[in-house]
Amino acid sequence: MKIDDEFAKLRAEDADKVPPFEAMWRPRPKRASRWWLAAPAAAVPVLAAAAVMILWTAAPSTPAVTSAATTPVQAITLDPEPLDFLLDSPSLASAPDFDTNPIHP
């Protein structure tokens, strides 16, 4: 048997297996989507959690004071220069002068 005969036989078998052209362009049957049930079902707990977070953050953490008999708040007096003691350290006396070159004096 010649090789051309073998290829002709394979071509004939393949042609028998191929559906007609019109059958390949048939629209697929429409399946009902499950998203119409899954999306709202997933949105319910998310919306509930969002509502709880909004209510929780909007709620006052301490009750409002309605009494006028509260003590007035005293102003705190702060030292205007709290870190001045660092300027008095002895290490600043030997600090290098950056305006001069230390290699070539």
Phi and psi restraints in degrees (value plus and minus 20) as a CYANA .aco file:
   2 LYS   PHI    -103.5   -63.5
   2 LYS   PSI     136.9   176.9
   3 ILE   PHI     -85.7   -45.7
   3 ILE   PSI     -52.0   -12.0
   4 ASP   PHI     -84.1   -44.1
   4 ASP   PSI     -55.4   -15.4
   5 ASP   PHI     -88.1   -48.1
   5 ASP   PSI     -56.8   -16.8
   6 GLU   PHI     -85.3   -45.3
   6 GLU   PSI     -65.1   -25.1
   7 PHE   PHI     -84.0   -44.0
   7 PHE   PSI     -57.2   -17.2
   8 ALA   PHI     -84.8   -44.8
   8 ALA   PSI     -57.7   -17.7
   9 LYS   PHI     -87.4   -47.4
   9 LYS   PSI     -62.4   -22.4
  10 LEU   PHI     -84.5   -44.5
  10 LEU   PSI     -59.7   -19.7
  11 ARG   PHI     -83.2   -43.2
  11 ARG   PSI     -59.6   -19.6
  12 ALA   PHI     -87.2   -47.2
  12 ALA   PSI     -59.6   -19.6
  13 GLU   PHI     -86.2   -46.2
  13 GLU   PSI     -61.7   -21.7
  14 ASP   PHI     -85.1   -45.1
  14 ASP   PSI     -59.5   -19.5
  15 ALA   PHI     -85.0   -45.0
  15 ALA   PSI     -53.1   -13.1
  16 ASP   PHI     -90.6   -50.6
  16 ASP   PSI     -49.3    -9.3
  17 LYS   PHI    -102.9   -62.9
  17 LYS   PSI     -39.0     1.0
  18 VAL   PHI     -99.2   -59.2
  18 VAL   PSI     111.6   151.6
  19 PRO   PHI     -93.0   -53.0
  19 PRO   PSI     141.3   181.3
  20 PRO   PHI     -84.3   -44.3
  20 PRO   PSI     135.7   175.7
  21 PHE   PHI     -79.5   -39.5
  21 PHE   PSI     -61.0   -21.0
  22 GLU   PHI     -84.9   -44.9
  22 GLU   PSI     -53.4   -13.4
  23 ALA   PHI     -89.8   -49.8
  23 ALA   PSI     -46.5    -6.5
  24 MET   PHI     -94.8   -54.8
  24 MET   PSI     -42.2    -2.2
  25 TRP   PHI    -118.8   -78.8
  25 TRP   PSI      -8.5    31.5
  26 ARG   PHI     -91.0   -51.0
  26 ARG   PSI     115.7   155.7
  27 PRO   PHI     -86.8   -46.8
  27 PRO   PSI     126.8   166.8
  28 ARG   PHI     -92.5   -52.5
  28 ARG   PSI     129.8   169.8
  29 PRO   PHI     -86.9   -46.9
  29 PRO   PSI     119.7   159.7
  30 LYS   PHI    -100.9   -60.9
  30 LYS   PSI     105.2   145.2
  31 ARG   PHI    -117.5   -77.5
  31 ARG   PSI     126.1   166.1
  32 ALA   PHI     -91.6   -51.6
  32 ALA   PSI     112.4   152.4
  33 SER   PHI     -99.1   -59.1
  33 SER   PSI     121.3   161.3
  34 ARG   PHI    -108.4   -68.4
  34 ARG   PSI     -24.5    15.5
  35 TRP   PHI     -87.1   -47.1
  35 TRP   PSI     -46.3    -6.3
  36 TRP   PHI     -85.6   -45.6
  36 TRP   PSI     -40.3    -0.3
  37 LEU   PHI    -121.7   -81.7
  37 LEU   PSI     -56.3   -16.3
  38 ALA   PHI     -93.1   -53.1
  38 ALA   PSI     -59.4   -19.4
  39 ALA   PHI     -84.7   -44.7
  39 ALA   PSI     -69.7   -29.7
  40 PRO   PHI     -85.8   -45.8
  40 PRO   PSI     -54.4   -14.4
  41 ALA   PHI     -86.2   -46.2
  41 ALA   PSI     -54.0   -14.0
  42 ALA   PHI     -98.8   -58.8
  42 ALA   PSI     -47.0    -7.0
  43 ALA   PHI     -95.6   -55.6
  43 ALA   PSI     -46.9    -6.9
  44 VAL   PHI     -81.6   -41.6
  44 VAL   PSI     -72.3   -32.3
  45 PRO   PHI     -87.3   -47.3
  45 PRO   PSI     -51.3   -11.3
  46 VAL   PHI     -86.7   -46.7
  46 VAL   PSI     -64.9   -24.9
  47 LEU   PHI     -86.5   -46.5
  47 LEU   PSI     -55.7   -15.7
  48 ALA   PHI     -86.6   -46.6
  48 ALA   PSI     -62.3   -22.3
  49 ALA   PHI     -84.8   -44.8
  49 ALA   PSI     -58.8   -18.8
  50 ALA   PHI     -85.0   -45.0
  50 ALA   PSI     -60.8   -20.8
  51 ALA   PHI     -85.5   -45.5
  51 ALA   PSI     -60.1   -20.1
  52 VAL   PHI     -84.1   -44.1
  52 VAL   PSI     -62.5   -22.5
  53 MET   PHI     -84.4   -44.4
  53 MET   PSI     -61.2   -21.2
  54 ILE   PHI     -85.1   -45.1
  54 ILE   PSI     -64.7   -24.7
  55 LEU   PHI     -87.9   -47.9
  55 LEU   PSI     -56.1   -16.1
  56 TRP   PHI     -89.4   -49.4
  56 TRP   PSI     -62.5   -22.5
  57 THR   PHI     -96.3   -56.3
  57 THR   PSI     -45.2    -5.2
  58 ALA   PHI    -103.2   -63.2
  58 ALA   PSI     -37.6     2.4
  59 ALA   PHI     -92.3   -52.3
  59 ALA   PSI     118.3   158.3
  60 PRO   PHI     -89.1   -49.1
  60 PRO   PSI     119.4   159.4
  61 SER   PHI     -99.6   -59.6
  61 SER   PSI     -46.7    -6.7
  62 THR   PHI    -146.2  -106.2
  62 THR   PSI     127.2   167.2
  63 PRO   PHI     -88.2   -48.2
  63 PRO   PSI     129.2   169.2
  64 ALA   PHI     -90.7   -50.7
  64 ALA   PSI     118.0   158.0
  65 VAL   PHI    -107.0   -67.0
  65 VAL   PSI     102.4   142.4
  66 THR   PHI    -129.0   -89.0
  66 THR   PSI     -26.5    13.5
  67 SER   PHI    -103.2   -63.2
  67 SER   PSI     118.3   158.3
  68 ALA   PHI    -108.8   -68.8
  68 ALA   PSI     -21.6    18.4
  69 ALA   PHI    -110.7   -70.7
  69 ALA   PSI      -1.0    39.0
  70 THR   PHI     -96.6   -56.6
  70 THR   PSI     134.9   174.9
  71 THR   PHI     -97.0   -57.0
  71 THR   PSI     123.4   163.4
  72 PRO   PHI     -91.7   -51.7
  72 PRO   PSI     131.3   171.3
  73 VAL   PHI    -101.2   -61.2
  73 VAL   PSI     109.9   149.9
  74 GLN   PHI    -109.3   -69.3
  74 GLN   PSI     123.0   163.0
  75 ALA   PHI     -95.2   -55.2
  75 ALA   PSI     118.9   158.9
  76 ILE   PHI    -110.3   -70.3
  76 ILE   PSI     107.3   147.3
  77 THR   PHI    -114.7   -74.7
  77 THR   PSI     107.3   147.3
  78 LEU   PHI    -131.0   -91.0
  78 LEU   PSI     131.5   171.5
  79 ASP   PHI     -86.7   -46.7
  79 ASP   PSI     105.2   145.2
  80 PRO   PHI     -86.7   -46.7
  80 PRO   PSI     -45.9    -5.9
  81 GLU   PHI    -150.9  -110.9
  81 GLU   PSI      60.1   100.1
  82 PRO   PHI     -93.1   -53.1
  82 PRO   PSI     -36.0     4.0
  83 LEU   PHI    -130.6   -90.6
  83 LEU   PSI      -1.5    38.5
  84 ASP   PHI     -85.3   -45.3
  84 ASP   PSI     -45.5    -5.5
  85 PHE   PHI     -84.0   -44.0
  85 PHE   PSI     -42.3    -2.3
  86 LEU   PHI     -89.9   -49.9
  86 LEU   PSI     -47.4    -7.4
  87 LEU   PHI     -92.6   -52.6
  87 LEU   PSI     -39.4     0.6
  88 ASP   PHI    -108.7   -68.7
  88 ASP   PSI     -12.7    27.3
  89 SER   PHI     -91.9   -51.9
  89 SER   PSI     126.3   166.3
  90 PRO   PHI     -90.5   -50.5
  90 PRO   PSI     -36.5     3.5
  91 SER   PHI     -89.9   -49.9
  91 SER   PSI     -40.5    -0.5
  92 LEU   PHI     -92.7   -52.7
  92 LEU   PSI     -40.4    -0.4
  93 ALA   PHI     -88.7   -48.7
  93 ALA   PSI     -47.7    -7.7
  94 SER   PHI    -126.8   -86.8
  94 SER   PSI      -0.8    39.2
  95 ALA   PHI     -89.7   -49.7
  95 ALA   PSI     122.5   162.5
  96 PRO   PHI     -89.1   -49.1
  96 PRO   PSI     131.8   171.8
  97 ASP   PHI    -112.5   -72.5
  97 ASP   PSI      97.6   137.6
  98 PHE   PHI    -103.1   -63.1
  98 PHE   PSI     -21.7    18.3
  99 ASP   PHI    -104.4   -64.4
  99 ASP   PSI     -30.5     9.5
 100 THR   PHI    -137.3   -97.3
 100 THR   PSI     140.2   180.2
 101 ASN   PHI    -110.0   -70.0
 101 ASN   PSI     101.5   141.5
 102 PRO   PHI     -93.0   -53.0
 102 PRO   PSI     -40.0     0.0
 103 ILE   PHI    -100.4   -60.4
 103 ILE   PSI     -64.8   -24.8
 104 HIS   PHI    -135.1   -95.1
 104 HIS   PSI      73.5   113.5
